[in-house]
Amino acid sequence: MAKLYELAQEPNQPELTKSLAHSLRNGLLIPVETKFKTLESNIALLQNAMNSDVEKVMTEANEKFAKLEAELVIVKKFFRICSALSLVTVLGIVTTLIVLFTWY
């Protein structure tokens, strides 16, 4: 019975597997984990930068659209004034011609 118990324990093999697992963890898993953590942090930083850039671009675009709308309102006013002045000019020319033809 004692020999079976000694064979079942095998004290040398667990140390080998522990050291192998430890070396695999230190050699493969921990560097991969640190690389993934750094990649995740870089991705998060890039996402934050993209979001802030998008917000800046959106505010700039909204400001430019507001300026364009204000300029469009001014252009519409000038168009109304110019069209009214052109109609007054045409009416003035027509009345002048009518007066000239009727007077002579």
KOLMAR-10278 format. One record per atom (N, C-alpha, C): residue number from 1; atom name; z, y, x. Coordinates in pm, 1 decimal. Each point is the difference from the previous one (the first is absolute). Example, Ala and Ser with C-alpha at 12.3 -4.5 7.8 and 13.67 -1.06 7.14 Angstrom:
BEGIN
{1 "N" {780.0 -569.0 1319.0}}
{1 "CA" {0.0 119.0 -89.0}}
{1 "C" {0.0 120.0 90.0}}
{2 "N" {-72.0 105.0 -35.0}}
{2 "CA" {6.0 119.0 82.0}}
{2 "C" {73.0 109.0 -77.0}}
END
This chain:
BEGIN
{1 "N" {0.0 -119.1 81.8}}
{1 "CA" {0.0 119.1 -81.8}}
{1 "C" {0.0 124.9 85.8}}
{2 "N" {73.1 -5.1 107.4}}
{2 "CA" {9.0 116.7 87.1}}
{2 "C" {-135.8 32.5 58.6}}
{3 "N" {-78.2 -102.7 34.1}}
{3 "CA" {-133.0 25.0 56.5}}
{3 "C" {-93.1 61.7 -105.1}}
{4 "N" {7.7 -45.6 -122.0}}
{4 "CA" {-82.8 59.0 -105.0}}
{4 "C" {37.2 147.3 -22.4}}
{5 "N" {128.1 29.3 6.3}}
{5 "CA" {43.3 137.7 -18.6}}
{5 "C" {-48.3 87.6 114.1}}
{6 "N" {4.0 -54.3 121.6}}
{6 "CA" {-46.9 76.5 115.0}}
{6 "C" {-151.2 21.6 -7.8}}
{7 "N" {-73.3 -98.1 -47.9}}
{7 "CA" {-144.2 16.4 -12.7}}
{7 "C" {-35.0 100.6 -109.7}}
{8 "N" {79.1 3.7 -104.0}}
{8 "CA" {-29.6 91.3 -109.1}}
{8 "C" {25.7 144.8 40.5}}
{9 "N" {94.4 23.5 87.4}}
{9 "CA" {31.8 136.8 40.0}}
{9 "C" {-108.9 59.9 87.3}}
{10 "N" {-36.0 -67.2 103.0}}
{10 "CA" {-99.0 45.7 97.9}}
{10 "C" {24.6 146.4 38.7}}
{11 "N" {100.5 24.3 78.3}}
{11 "CA" {37.7 137.2 33.7}}
{11 "C" {-106.0 74.7 82.6}}
{12 "N" {-82.2 -70.3 75.3}}
{12 "CA" {-100.1 67.0 83.7}}
{12 "C" {-114.5 57.6 -83.2}}
{13 "N" {-41.2 -68.6 -102.1}}
{13 "CA" {-114.6 44.7 -78.9}}
{13 "C" {29.3 125.9 -82.0}}
{14 "N" {115.8 16.1 -64.3}}
{14 "CA" {23.5 124.9 -71.8}}
{14 "C" {1.1 121.4 92.2}}
{15 "N" {51.3 -17.3 121.3}}
{15 "CA" {-2.6 112.3 93.8}}
{15 "C" {-143.6 36.9 33.9}}
{16 "N" {-83.4 -101.2 15.8}}
{16 "CA" {-140.3 25.9 30.1}}
{16 "C" {-68.2 69.0 -117.8}}
{17 "N" {24.6 -49.4 -119.0}}
{17 "CA" {-62.7 63.7 -116.3}}
{17 "C" {58.6 138.8 -24.8}}
{18 "N" {130.3 16.8 27.2}}
{18 "CA" {58.4 133.0 -15.6}}
{18 "C" {-60.5 97.2 99.8}}
{19 "N" {-10.5 -44.3 124.6}}
{19 "CA" {-57.2 90.1 100.3}}
{19 "C" {-148.2 25.3 -27.9}}
{20 "N" {-70.1 -103.0 -46.9}}
{20 "CA" {-140.8 17.4 -34.4}}
{20 "C" {-14.7 95.3 -118.2}}
{21 "N" {83.8 -19.1 -100.4}}
{21 "CA" {-4.8 89.5 -115.5}}
{21 "C" {38.4 142.0 40.6}}
{22 "N" {99.2 11.9 87.0}}
{22 "CA" {41.7 132.0 46.4}}
{22 "C" {-111.0 67.5 80.5}}
{23 "N" {-63.7 -78.3 86.9}}
{23 "CA" {-108.7 58.9 78.9}}
{23 "C" {-120.0 33.9 -88.0}}
{24 "N" {-28.3 -83.7 -99.8}}
{24 "CA" {-108.7 32.1 -92.7}}
{24 "C" {32.9 126.3 -78.5}}
{25 "N" {126.3 9.7 -40.4}}
{25 "CA" {40.3 117.9 -76.5}}
{25 "C" {-8.8 124.4 87.1}}
{26 "N" {49.6 -8.5 121.5}}
{26 "CA" {-3.8 115.7 89.1}}
{26 "C" {-140.8 27.9 51.2}}
{27 "N" {-77.2 -105.8 20.5}}
{27 "CA" {-132.3 17.7 59.2}}
{27 "C" {-108.8 30.6 -100.1}}
{28 "N" {7.7 -57.0 -119.3}}
{28 "CA" {-107.1 17.7 -97.9}}
{28 "C" {42.4 79.9 -121.6}}
{29 "N" {110.9 -37.5 -58.7}}
{29 "CA" {35.2 58.1 -128.9}}
{29 "C" {51.9 142.7 10.1}}
{30 "N" {87.3 27.1 94.3}}
{30 "CA" {56.8 134.5 9.6}}
{30 "C" {-106.4 103.1 37.5}}
{31 "N" {-87.8 -26.7 98.4}}
{31 "CA" {-104.8 99.6 26.4}}
{31 "C" {-93.0 20.6 -118.7}}
{32 "N" {-29.9 -107.9 -72.0}}
{32 "CA" {-85.8 14.1 -117.7}}
{32 "C" {71.1 82.1 -106.8}}
{33 "N" {129.5 -26.9 -19.1}}
{33 "CA" {76.5 77.0 -98.2}}
{33 "C" {5.5 147.3 38.0}}
{34 "N" {22.8 27.3 128.1}}
{34 "CA" {4.9 140.6 42.1}}
{34 "C" {-136.7 66.0 -15.1}}
{35 "N" {-106.1 -74.0 30.0}}
{35 "CA" {-134.2 56.6 -17.8}}
{35 "C" {-26.1 29.2 -147.1}}
{36 "N" {37.8 -92.5 -87.8}}
{36 "CA" {-20.0 23.3 -142.7}}
{36 "C" {85.7 116.0 -49.9}}
{37 "N" {122.6 10.5 51.5}}
{37 "CA" {84.8 111.9 -40.8}}
{37 "C" {-60.1 132.5 45.2}}
{38 "N" {-50.7 4.0 123.4}}
{38 "CA" {-62.4 123.9 46.8}}
{38 "C" {-127.3 29.6 -78.2}}
{39 "N" {-76.5 -104.6 -31.7}}
{39 "CA" {-120.3 20.8 -81.1}}
{39 "C" {36.1 50.5 -139.4}}
{40 "N" {103.6 -57.4 -59.8}}
{40 "CA" {43.3 46.3 -131.9}}
{40 "C" {46.6 144.9 4.9}}
{41 "N" {73.6 35.9 104.7}}
{41 "CA" {45.1 139.3 11.0}}
{41 "C" {-118.2 93.1 23.2}}
{42 "N" {-98.3 -43.4 80.4}}
{42 "CA" {-119.8 81.7 20.9}}
{42 "C" {-78.9 16.1 -129.2}}
{43 "N" {-10.8 -106.6 -76.4}}
{43 "CA" {-70.8 6.7 -128.7}}
{43 "C" {72.0 95.1 -94.5}}
{44 "N" {132.6 -7.6 -2.7}}
{44 "CA" {76.5 90.0 -86.7}}
{44 "C" {-18.4 145.5 43.1}}
{45 "N" {0.5 25.1 130.9}}
{45 "CA" {-21.7 135.9 48.9}}
{45 "C" {-139.3 49.9 -35.2}}
{46 "N" {-99.3 -87.0 14.5}}
{46 "CA" {-136.7 38.9 -35.0}}
{46 "C" {-13.9 28.0 -149.1}}
{47 "N" {65.3 -81.2 -82.1}}
{47 "CA" {-5.0 24.3 -144.4}}
{47 "C" {65.1 133.3 -35.1}}
{48 "N" {112.5 30.1 63.3}}
{48 "CA" {65.9 128.4 -25.2}}
{48 "C" {-87.6 115.8 45.3}}
{49 "N" {-63.8 -15.9 116.4}}
{49 "CA" {-89.2 105.4 49.2}}
{49 "C" {-118.8 18.4 -92.9}}
{50 "N" {-55.7 -111.7 -47.8}}
{50 "CA" {-113.3 8.7 -92.2}}
{50 "C" {41.4 67.8 -129.7}}
{51 "N" {116.5 -35.1 -51.5}}
{51 "CA" {46.8 61.4 -124.7}}
{51 "C" {21.6 149.9 17.1}}
{52 "N" {58.9 39.6 112.9}}
{52 "CA" {21.3 143.6 22.1}}
{52 "C" {-132.9 71.8 19.0}}
{53 "N" {-95.7 -64.2 69.6}}
{53 "CA" {-132.2 61.3 16.1}}
{53 "C" {-71.7 11.7 -133.8}}
{54 "N" {13.2 -100.2 -83.1}}
{54 "CA" {-63.5 4.4 -132.5}}
{54 "C" {60.6 112.7 -82.4}}
{55 "N" {131.5 15.3 7.1}}
{55 "CA" {64.5 108.0 -74.3}}
{55 "C" {-47.0 136.4 49.6}}
{56 "N" {-12.7 14.7 132.7}}
{56 "CA" {-48.1 126.5 55.4}}
{56 "C" {-141.7 28.8 -46.5}}
{57 "N" {-85.6 -100.5 5.3}}
{57 "CA" {-139.1 18.5 -41.5}}
{57 "C" {-7.4 32.5 -148.8}}
{58 "N" {82.6 -66.7 -79.5}}
{58 "CA" {-0.1 27.4 -144.0}}
{58 "C" {44.7 143.1 -28.8}}
{59 "N" {103.1 47.4 67.9}}
{59 "CA" {44.5 137.8 -23.1}}
{59 "C" {-105.7 99.8 45.8}}
{60 "N" {-63.8 -27.2 114.6}}
{60 "CA" {-106.6 89.0 46.4}}
{60 "C" {-116.7 0.7 -97.9}}
{61 "N" {-36.7 -116.9 -49.6}}
{61 "CA" {-110.8 -8.4 -95.9}}
{61 "C" {35.0 72.8 -129.4}}
{62 "N" {122.4 -16.4 -46.8}}
{62 "CA" {41.4 70.2 -122.2}}
{62 "C" {-1.5 151.6 19.1}}
{63 "N" {43.8 46.6 118.3}}
{63 "CA" {-4.0 143.4 27.7}}
{63 "C" {-143.7 50.9 3.1}}
{64 "N" {-88.6 -75.4 63.8}}
{64 "CA" {-140.5 42.3 7.0}}
{64 "C" {-64.7 -0.9 -137.7}}
{65 "N" {30.8 -99.4 -81.6}}
{65 "CA" {-54.5 -2.8 -135.8}}
{65 "C" {52.1 117.5 -82.6}}
{66 "N" {125.6 35.6 19.9}}
{66 "CA" {55.2 115.0 -72.2}}
{66 "C" {-71.9 128.5 41.8}}
{67 "N" {-26.0 14.3 131.1}}
{67 "CA" {-74.0 117.5 47.1}}
{67 "C" {-141.2 1.3 -56.5}}
{68 "N" {-64.6 -116.4 -1.9}}
{68 "CA" {-135.7 -7.5 -54.5}}
{68 "C" {-2.7 33.7 -148.5}}
{69 "N" {99.3 -45.4 -73.2}}
{69 "CA" {6.5 32.6 -142.5}}
{69 "C" {19.6 149.7 -20.9}}
{70 "N" {82.7 62.5 83.7}}
{70 "CA" {20.3 145.0 -10.7}}
{70 "C" {-129.8 74.0 31.8}}
{71 "N" {-71.0 -45.3 103.5}}
{71 "CA" {-127.9 62.2 34.0}}
{71 "C" {-102.8 -22.4 -110.3}}
{72 "N" {2.2 -114.8 -62.7}}
{72 "CA" {-92.8 -27.2 -110.0}}
{72 "C" {26.3 93.1 -117.9}}
{73 "N" {125.5 26.4 -27.6}}
{73 "CA" {33.5 93.9 -107.3}}
{73 "C" {-54.3 138.7 33.2}}
{74 "N" {15.2 41.8 126.0}}
{74 "CA" {-51.2 130.9 41.9}}
{74 "C" {-152.0 4.4 -10.2}}
{75 "N" {-67.2 -106.4 42.5}}
{75 "CA" {-146.3 -5.5 -7.6}}
{75 "C" {-46.1 5.3 -145.5}}
{76 "N" {70.4 -68.9 -88.1}}
{76 "CA" {-36.2 5.8 -142.3}}
{76 "C" {15.1 141.3 -54.9}}
{77 "N" {106.0 70.5 41.3}}
{77 "CA" {17.7 138.6 -44.6}}
{77 "C" {-114.3 87.5 50.8}}
{78 "N" {-35.2 -16.4 128.5}}
{78 "CA" {-111.0 77.9 55.1}}
{78 "C" {-130.7 -32.3 -70.4}}
{79 "N" {-20.3 -125.3 -34.6}}
{79 "CA" {-121.6 -37.9 -71.5}}
{79 "C" {-5.4 66.9 -136.5}}
{80 "N" {112.2 1.3 -69.0}}
{80 "CA" {4.1 67.2 -130.6}}
{80 "C" {-29.8 149.3 14.1}}
{81 "N" {62.9 61.6 100.3}}
{81 "CA" {-22.3 143.5 21.8}}
{81 "C" {-145.8 26.3 36.0}}
{82 "N" {-54.7 -82.1 90.0}}
{82 "CA" {-139.6 18.6 42.0}}
{82 "C" {-96.2 -24.1 -115.6}}
{83 "N" {26.1 -101.1 -78.7}}
{83 "CA" {-89.3 -24.7 -114.0}}
{83 "C" {9.3 113.2 -101.3}}
{84 "N" {119.6 52.6 -21.5}}
{84 "CA" {14.9 113.8 -91.7}}
{84 "C" {-72.3 122.5 54.8}}
{85 "N" {13.5 24.8 130.7}}
{85 "CA" {-68.9 113.9 60.7}}
{85 "C" {-151.1 -17.1 -4.0}}
{86 "N" {-46.5 -122.0 20.3}}
{86 "CA" {-145.1 -21.9 -6.6}}
{86 "C" {-51.8 20.8 -141.7}}
{87 "N" {75.7 -43.3 -99.7}}
{87 "CA" {-40.3 24.8 -138.6}}
{87 "C" {-0.8 149.2 -31.9}}
{88 "N" {100.0 72.3 48.3}}
{88 "CA" {4.7 144.7 -21.1}}
{88 "C" {-117.8 66.7 69.6}}
{89 "N" {-33.4 -47.0 119.3}}
{89 "CA" {-114.0 55.7 72.9}}
{89 "C" {-129.6 -25.9 -74.4}}
{90 "N" {-18.5 -121.4 -47.5}}
{90 "CA" {-121.5 -33.3 -75.2}}
{90 "C" {-6.9 83.4 -127.5}}
{91 "N" {111.0 13.5 -70.1}}
{91 "CA" {1.8 82.6 -121.0}}
{91 "C" {-29.4 146.5 32.5}}
{92 "N" {51.7 47.5 111.7}}
{92 "CA" {-28.4 137.5 41.8}}
{92 "C" {-146.8 20.0 30.8}}
{93 "N" {-60.3 -95.3 68.9}}
{93 "CA" {-142.7 9.8 31.6}}
{93 "C" {-82.7 -4.5 -127.8}}
{94 "N" {35.3 -90.2 -90.5}}
{94 "CA" {-74.8 -12.3 -126.1}}
{94 "C" {12.6 127.9 -81.5}}
{95 "N" {121.0 53.3 -10.5}}
{95 "CA" {16.6 124.8 -77.1}}
{95 "C" {-72.8 115.8 66.5}}
{96 "N" {0.6 4.6 132.1}}
{96 "CA" {-73.9 105.1 70.1}}
{96 "C" {-148.7 -11.3 -28.2}}
{97 "N" {-53.2 -121.1 3.5}}
{97 "CA" {-142.2 -19.6 -29.2}}
{97 "C" {-32.0 36.0 -144.7}}
{98 "N" {87.5 -37.4 -90.5}}
{98 "CA" {-23.3 33.2 -141.8}}
{98 "C" {1.3 151.2 -19.4}}
{99 "N" {97.3 66.2 62.0}}
{99 "CA" {9.1 146.0 -11.8}}
{99 "C" {-123.2 65.5 61.0}}
{100 "N" {-43.2 -49.0 115.8}}
{100 "CA" {-117.6 58.8 64.7}}
{100 "C" {-125.7 -20.5 -83.7}}
{101 "N" {-19.2 -120.5 -55.4}}
{101 "CA" {-121.2 -25.3 -79.1}}
{101 "C" {1.8 76.1 -132.6}}
{102 "N" {117.3 15.0 -59.2}}
{102 "CA" {4.2 73.6 -127.3}}
{102 "C" {-9.1 151.0 22.1}}
{103 "N" {44.6 49.5 108.8}}
{103 "CA" {-0.4 143.3 25.2}}
{103 "C" {-139.9 49.5 32.8}}
{104 "N" {-74.6 -84.0 73.9}}
{104 "CA" {-135.5 43.2 34.3}}
{104 "C" {-87.4 -38.0 -111.3}}
END
